[in-house]
Amino acid sequence: MPRSDNHGMLLANSEDDAIRSHKQLIKALFEALPHIHLKQVFRYVDGVGTFMCDETTHVWNKVSNLKIQNVLSDLVQSNVSNLSPRETKLVGQFNNLTYLRQCFQAFMEDPEFIKKLDNNTHLFALQNGVLDSLTKEFRPLCWDDHVSKTCGWAYSSYESRLYMPEVKRYFETVFPIQEERDYVLHFLGRLLDGHRDEKQFLILTDKRDGNNGKTTFVHLMKRVFWSYAVIKNYNAPCKNSKLKGVRLLIVNELTKRQKLNCGFLRAATIGDYCLDGRNMYSTKAGEFMWQAGIVLVMNKNHFPKFDVSDKAFMQRMVLCPFRSKFVQVFDTTQEPHTFVCDSDIKKNFDNWRS
């Protein structure tokens, strides 16, 4: 009768067809691929799952058990020497892969990994590198940067120069007053670093009813910041864990029936603010450093309630009105800052990001 080891691998009775246990196979894999032993590719968190670092982009992602089992099967068969035919067969079987994965996860366990993810406030990751505001350089992303968020686009100095005139024209029409335009660009530029100490949040509202470019501008901000941005309606629930590592929080559809949380807005704009909540991917409680600049979007006739006697709160509020109007047909009798609408302008946003 065949017997089972404590990892579920069947061991043969004769030496000729003896096979290694799952633990022995994983140990042999680490000896063949020492970079795995150094945890540069995989991490496991109990109760959460396995994370895998893309060896091209060096971005970390949580992966399914099935994905890990398929990867392990390929790694063992490609790198472990002297695999017997029986071992090769068993490594390809689902039940044995489950035990193999469990052994592998035990070696890869890192209880602190979730805390490390997206915790470096000095980094802003692109598809082809990372901006490091501490060292003032654009460099390749490394596995130990522990990044899972990116802006979703690659920087190109050529395309940046090519599209710069178009981008400037866009901002000059949407924000025709230079002082206001400069402030908005400065506010957004500071979000490349996650340390919030400017003691300000931005309110976008309309100066003229409708067709003012506000919605399109919010869409552009989301395209530029991508997974670094969260857009939510004021009443919609948003788990705190979803905000870890986020650099831009846009709160939409505020109305006069609602009341702003002045205490939170003060705290989140002062710097070194930690938010309590559930860890990302987990039900376990934890806290993380707040990194997001806050933008509130509302119509001029629908300002929410807030405490006007709260001087610290009032000092943090920066109002930026959308003064422009975009029309289908322009005529000379219209007010200043009126422009012909470009209905296809969103098609340019992917090019402008570079």
C-alpha positions as CSV (number, residue, x, y, z in Angstrom):
1,M,0.0,0.0,0.0
2,P,1.3,3.5,-0.8
3,R,1.6,5.9,2.1
4,S,1.1,9.6,2.4
5,D,3.5,12.1,3.9
6,N,2.3,15.0,6.0
7,H,2.0,17.2,2.9
8,G,-0.2,14.8,1.0
9,M,2.4,13.6,-1.5
10,L,2.2,9.9,-2.2
11,L,5.5,8.1,-1.5
12,A,6.3,4.9,-3.3
13,N,7.5,1.8,-1.4
14,S,10.5,1.0,-3.6
15,E,13.6,3.2,-3.9
16,D,13.5,3.0,-7.7
17,D,10.3,5.0,-8.0
18,A,10.6,7.1,-4.8
19,I,9.6,10.7,-5.1
20,R,10.4,13.8,-3.1
21,S,7.9,15.4,-0.8
22,H,6.3,18.8,-1.7
23,K,8.5,20.5,0.9
24,Q,11.6,18.9,-0.7
25,L,10.6,20.0,-4.2
26,I,10.0,23.6,-3.0
27,K,13.5,23.5,-1.3
28,A,15.0,22.3,-4.6
29,L,13.2,25.1,-6.4
30,F,14.7,27.7,-4.0
31,E,18.2,26.3,-4.6
32,A,17.7,26.5,-8.4
33,L,16.2,30.0,-8.3
34,P,17.7,31.9,-5.3
35,H,15.9,35.1,-6.2
36,I,12.7,33.5,-5.2
37,H,14.2,32.6,-1.8
38,L,15.0,36.4,-1.5
39,K,11.3,37.1,-2.0
40,Q,11.7,39.3,-5.0
41,V,8.9,37.8,-6.9
42,F,6.4,36.3,-4.4
43,R,5.0,37.2,-1.0
44,Y,2.3,35.4,1.0
45,V,0.1,37.0,3.8
46,D,-1.9,34.6,5.9
47,G,-5.7,35.2,5.5
48,V,-5.1,37.5,2.5
49,G,-3.3,35.5,-0.2
50,T,-0.3,35.5,-2.5
51,F,1.2,38.6,-4.2
52,M,3.4,38.4,-7.3
53,C,5.8,41.0,-8.6
54,D,5.8,41.4,-12.4
55,E,9.3,40.7,-13.4
56,T,9.0,43.3,-16.3
57,T,7.2,46.2,-14.6
58,H,8.1,45.3,-10.9
59,V,4.5,46.1,-9.9
60,W,3.0,43.9,-7.3
61,N,-0.5,42.3,-7.8
62,K,-2.5,39.9,-5.7
63,V,-3.0,36.7,-7.7
64,S,-5.3,33.7,-7.4
65,N,-4.4,30.3,-6.0
66,L,-4.9,28.8,-9.4
67,K,-2.5,31.3,-11.0
68,I,0.2,30.5,-8.4
69,Q,-0.3,26.8,-8.9
70,N,0.1,27.1,-12.6
71,V,3.2,29.2,-12.1
72,L,4.7,26.7,-9.6
73,S,4.0,23.8,-11.9
74,D,6.0,25.5,-14.7
75,L,8.8,26.6,-12.4
76,V,9.3,23.2,-10.8
77,Q,9.2,21.4,-14.2
78,S,11.6,23.9,-15.8
79,N,14.1,24.4,-13.0
80,V,14.2,21.5,-10.5
81,S,16.8,19.0,-11.7
82,N,16.4,15.2,-11.8
83,L,12.7,15.2,-11.8
84,S,11.5,11.6,-12.1
85,P,8.6,10.8,-14.5
86,R,6.4,10.2,-11.5
87,E,7.3,13.6,-10.0
88,T,6.7,15.3,-13.3
89,K,3.3,13.7,-13.5
90,L,2.3,14.6,-9.9
91,V,3.5,18.2,-10.3
92,G,0.9,18.6,-13.0
93,Q,-2.0,17.2,-11.0
94,F,-4.4,19.7,-9.3
95,N,-4.5,18.0,-5.9
96,N,-0.7,17.8,-5.6
97,L,-0.4,21.4,-6.8
98,T,-2.6,22.5,-4.0
99,Y,-0.2,20.9,-1.4
100,L,2.8,22.3,-3.4
101,R,1.3,25.8,-3.2
102,Q,0.7,25.6,0.5
103,C,4.3,24.6,1.1
104,F,5.5,27.4,-1.1
105,Q,3.3,29.9,0.7
106,A,4.7,28.9,4.1
107,F,8.2,29.8,2.8
108,M,7.0,33.1,1.3
109,E,5.0,34.3,4.3
110,D,5.5,38.0,5.2
111,P,3.0,39.3,7.8
112,E,4.2,42.9,7.3
113,F,3.8,42.9,3.5
114,I,0.4,44.7,3.3
115,K,1.8,47.5,5.4
116,K,4.7,48.0,2.9
117,L,2.5,48.1,-0.2
118,D,2.2,51.7,-1.6
119,N,3.5,53.1,1.7
120,N,6.4,55.1,0.3
121,T,5.1,58.6,-0.1
122,H,8.0,59.7,-2.2
123,L,7.2,57.4,-5.2
124,F,4.9,58.0,-8.1
125,A,5.0,55.0,-10.4
126,L,4.6,55.1,-14.2
127,Q,4.5,52.3,-16.7
128,N,8.2,52.8,-17.6
129,G,9.7,53.9,-14.2
130,V,9.1,55.8,-11.0
131,L,9.4,59.4,-10.0
132,D,11.3,59.6,-6.7
133,S,10.7,63.0,-5.1
134,L,13.2,62.2,-2.4
135,T,16.2,61.6,-4.7
136,K,14.8,63.9,-7.5
137,E,15.2,61.3,-10.2
138,F,13.2,59.2,-12.6
139,R,14.5,55.7,-12.3
140,P,13.5,52.1,-12.9
141,L,10.9,50.6,-10.5
142,C,12.4,48.0,-8.2
143,W,10.6,45.0,-6.5
144,D,11.4,46.4,-3.0
145,D,9.6,49.7,-3.8
146,H,6.5,47.7,-3.0
147,V,4.3,49.4,-5.5
148,S,0.9,48.1,-6.6
149,K,-0.5,51.4,-8.0
150,T,0.6,53.1,-11.2
151,C,-0.7,56.1,-13.2
152,G,-1.2,53.8,-16.1
153,W,0.9,55.5,-18.7
154,A,4.6,55.8,-19.7
155,Y,6.6,59.0,-19.8
156,S,8.0,60.1,-23.1
157,S,10.1,63.3,-23.4
158,Y,9.4,63.4,-27.1
159,E,5.6,63.1,-26.8
160,S,5.7,65.5,-23.9
161,R,7.2,68.2,-26.1
162,L,5.0,67.3,-29.0
163,Y,1.7,67.7,-27.1
164,M,2.7,70.5,-24.7
165,P,1.1,73.3,-26.9
166,E,-2.2,71.4,-27.0
167,V,-2.2,70.9,-23.2
168,K,-1.4,74.6,-22.6
169,R,-4.3,75.7,-24.8
170,Y,-6.6,73.4,-23.0
171,F,-5.8,74.7,-19.6
172,E,-5.9,78.3,-20.8
173,T,-9.5,77.8,-22.0
174,V,-10.7,75.9,-19.0
175,F,-9.0,78.2,-16.5
176,P,-8.7,81.5,-18.3
177,I,-7.4,83.4,-15.2
178,Q,-3.7,82.7,-14.9
179,E,-3.5,82.9,-11.1
180,E,-6.3,80.3,-10.8
181,R,-4.7,78.1,-13.6
182,D,-1.3,78.2,-11.9
183,Y,-2.8,77.2,-8.6
184,V,-4.7,74.2,-10.0
185,L,-1.6,73.0,-11.8
186,H,0.6,73.5,-8.7
187,F,-2.0,71.6,-6.6
188,L,-2.0,68.7,-9.0
189,G,1.8,68.7,-9.4
190,R,2.3,68.3,-5.6
191,L,0.3,65.1,-5.7
192,L,3.3,63.3,-7.3
193,D,4.5,63.2,-3.7
194,G,2.3,61.6,-1.1
195,H,3.2,63.8,1.8
196,R,0.3,66.2,2.5
197,D,1.4,69.3,4.3
198,E,-0.1,72.1,2.2
199,K,-3.1,72.5,4.5
200,Q,-5.4,73.1,1.6
201,F,-8.2,71.3,-0.3
202,L,-9.7,72.4,-3.6
203,I,-13.4,73.1,-4.4
204,L,-14.3,73.1,-8.1
205,T,-17.5,74.9,-8.9
206,D,-19.2,76.7,-11.8
207,K,-19.2,80.5,-12.4
208,R,-21.7,80.1,-15.3
209,D,-24.4,77.4,-15.5
210,G,-23.5,74.2,-17.4
211,N,-21.2,73.4,-20.2
212,N,-18.2,74.8,-18.3
213,G,-15.7,71.9,-18.8
214,K,-15.9,70.7,-15.1
215,T,-16.9,67.2,-15.9
216,T,-14.4,66.8,-18.7
217,F,-11.6,68.1,-16.4
218,V,-12.5,65.5,-13.7
219,H,-12.3,62.9,-16.4
220,L,-8.8,64.1,-17.4
221,M,-7.6,64.0,-13.8
222,K,-8.8,60.4,-13.5
223,R,-6.9,59.5,-16.8
224,V,-3.7,61.1,-15.5
225,F,-3.7,59.6,-12.0
226,W,-5.5,56.3,-12.9
227,S,-5.2,53.9,-10.0
228,Y,-3.8,56.7,-7.8
229,A,-7.2,58.5,-8.1
230,V,-10.5,57.7,-6.5
231,I,-13.7,59.4,-7.6
232,K,-16.7,58.9,-5.3
233,N,-20.1,60.4,-4.8
234,Y,-20.5,62.0,-1.4
235,N,-23.2,59.5,-0.2
236,A,-21.6,56.4,-1.8
237,P,-19.8,54.2,0.7
238,C,-16.0,53.9,0.3
239,K,-13.9,51.6,2.4
240,N,-10.9,53.3,3.9
241,S,-8.7,50.5,2.7
242,K,-9.5,51.6,-0.9
243,L,-7.8,54.9,-0.2
244,K,-4.4,53.6,0.9
245,G,-1.7,55.0,-1.5
246,V,-4.3,57.1,-3.3
247,R,-2.9,60.6,-4.3
248,L,-6.2,62.2,-5.5
249,L,-9.6,61.9,-3.9
250,I,-12.4,63.6,-6.0
251,V,-15.8,63.9,-4.2
252,N,-18.6,64.5,-6.7
253,E,-22.2,65.5,-6.6
254,L,-22.2,67.4,-3.4
255,T,-25.5,69.1,-2.6
256,K,-26.8,71.7,-0.1
257,R,-28.6,69.0,1.9
258,Q,-25.3,67.5,2.9
259,K,-22.8,68.7,5.5
260,L,-19.0,68.6,5.1
261,N,-16.9,66.8,7.7
262,C,-14.8,69.7,8.7
263,G,-12.7,67.7,11.2
264,F,-11.7,65.2,8.6
265,L,-10.8,67.8,6.0
266,R,-8.7,69.6,8.6
267,A,-6.9,66.5,9.6
268,A,-6.3,65.1,6.1
269,T,-4.6,68.3,4.9
270,I,-2.2,68.9,7.8
271,G,0.3,66.1,7.0
272,D,1.2,62.9,8.8
273,Y,-2.4,61.9,9.2
274,C,-3.1,58.2,9.7
275,L,-6.5,56.8,8.8
276,D,-7.9,53.8,10.6
277,G,-9.6,51.1,8.5
278,R,-9.4,47.5,7.2
279,N,-6.2,46.6,5.4
280,M,-6.5,46.2,1.6
281,Y,-7.5,42.7,0.6
282,S,-8.0,41.8,4.3
283,T,-10.6,41.9,7.1
284,K,-7.9,42.7,9.6
285,A,-7.9,46.2,11.2
286,G,-4.9,48.5,10.5
287,E,-4.0,52.1,9.7
288,F,-2.1,53.9,6.9
289,M,-0.7,57.3,6.1
290,W,-3.1,59.6,4.2
291,Q,-1.6,60.6,0.9
292,A,-4.5,62.1,-1.1
293,G,-5.1,65.6,-2.1
294,I,-8.8,66.3,-1.9
295,V,-11.0,67.9,-4.6
296,L,-14.7,68.6,-3.9
297,V,-16.9,69.2,-7.0
298,M,-20.2,71.0,-6.7
299,N,-22.5,73.4,-8.4
300,K,-22.6,77.0,-7.2
301,N,-26.2,76.8,-6.1
302,H,-25.7,73.6,-4.2
303,F,-23.0,74.3,-1.7
304,P,-23.1,71.8,1.2
305,K,-23.4,73.0,4.8
306,F,-20.2,73.6,6.8
307,D,-19.2,75.5,10.0
308,V,-18.2,79.0,8.9
309,S,-16.9,79.7,12.4
310,D,-14.2,77.0,12.0
311,K,-11.3,79.3,11.1
312,A,-8.8,76.4,10.5
313,F,-11.2,74.8,8.1
314,M,-12.0,78.0,6.3
315,Q,-8.3,78.7,5.8
316,R,-7.8,75.4,4.1
317,M,-10.6,75.9,1.6
318,V,-9.5,77.1,-1.9
319,L,-12.4,77.9,-4.3
320,C,-11.7,77.5,-8.0
321,P,-14.6,78.6,-10.3
322,F,-15.0,77.4,-13.8
323,R,-15.4,80.7,-15.6
324,S,-15.5,79.4,-19.2
325,K,-18.5,78.4,-21.3
326,F,-18.3,76.0,-24.2
327,V,-20.9,76.4,-27.0
328,Q,-21.7,74.8,-30.3
329,V,-21.6,78.1,-32.2
330,F,-19.7,81.1,-31.2
331,D,-20.8,84.7,-31.8
332,T,-19.2,88.0,-30.8
333,T,-22.1,89.0,-28.5
334,Q,-21.3,86.3,-26.0
335,E,-19.6,86.9,-22.7
336,P,-15.8,86.7,-22.3
337,H,-14.3,83.3,-21.8
338,T,-16.7,81.6,-24.2
339,F,-15.3,79.0,-26.5
340,V,-16.4,76.6,-29.2
341,C,-16.9,73.1,-27.7
342,D,-14.6,70.3,-28.9
343,S,-16.8,67.2,-28.5
344,D,-13.9,64.9,-29.3
345,I,-11.4,66.4,-26.8
346,K,-11.4,63.3,-24.6
347,K,-9.7,61.4,-27.4
348,N,-6.6,63.5,-26.8
349,F,-6.2,62.7,-23.1
350,D,-4.1,59.5,-23.5
351,N,-1.6,61.4,-25.7
352,W,-1.5,64.4,-23.3
353,R,-0.6,62.3,-20.3
354,S,2.8,61.5,-21.7
